Amino acid sequence: MEAANAIRALADQARELRQTMATLTPDEKALSTSEITKNLKIAAFGSDGATRATVTLKGVFGADPGTSLPRQQVCDAGATPAGPRTALETLSCVCTKAITSATAPTNPACDKKADGGSGWNSGSAANQPPAADVQALAQSSGKGTGTVTADSINQAVEELLHLVRIDSTDGYIGARLGGNCSGGSGTGICVKLTGYTANPATTINKLQWLANLKNLADALESRQDKHNANQNAAAELKRAAAQAVQIAKEAKFLTISAINTKKAAADEATTAVSNRACENHTTNATCRTD
């Protein structure tokens, strides 16, 4: 009875453990290596089919940036539409030199290769960055190694946040002296985060590529947490099953032992009765006289 109760308790424990095991959301299930790579490339280049050498202005900027929007608007997270929308567009805002309506700084903001051959600043097709400059900028950036994890993404995001500088109500990433991020030597080669001081989290998330990376990190972290919890639950289930088997074996052994003990006692009692019968009836044919 004790063994049955113990096994029943273990079965209840196993049932509770199975009920607590986490289920992955559809988005978490979809996070294969290829899907993660796709998300990273979209955040970086605006297209999962692009490489550093084949990025296009439309993919990186969403539209040819010089056709209708000036640089200072393209590089303002508070503008409509909010920009920059990709990591490479952000780099273009903080690295590529300006021309025409703004006086370009003498020295490159990042390095000579990232500076670009023509530069860009104003809202005209003639003054947009050449695709070749954007491709050169992409190829001048370092390439990470190792596995992408929630921690590595969060660390990269945190490092970017440390680059934000505050001026009154707004934040800026890059080199800025004053005014908007038009690319001029008197203004700045930068990204403007309008309203950052009052609402830093909301404002930084207007950088859509950054918000997407944070969402990816959250999904990866949630999936890993569920995986770890389910692994622990599975280990507990395995231990409970092993314990139940052991209890059953011990119960079987004790039952057989009890039966053997009872049988031995019965045999001993039978022998004793037989001996007493012989003592009382010396003429009994079943009793030995020698």
Protein Blocks (a to p, Z undefined) as FASTA:
>chain_A
ZZmmmmmmmmmmmmmmmmmpccddfklmmmcfklmmmmmmmmmnopakbcfklccfklmn
opafklmpcfklmmpckbccdddfbfklmmmmmmmccehjbccdfbdfkbmmlnojnopa
bacfklcccfklmmmmmmmpccdedjddfklmmmmmmmmmmmpccehjbccedjdfbhcd
ehpaklogcdddehklmmmmlmmmmmmmlmmmmmmmmmmmmmmmmmmmmmmmmmmmmmmm
mmmmmmmmmmmmmmmmmmmmmmmmmmmmmmmmmmmmmmmmmmbmkbcfZZ
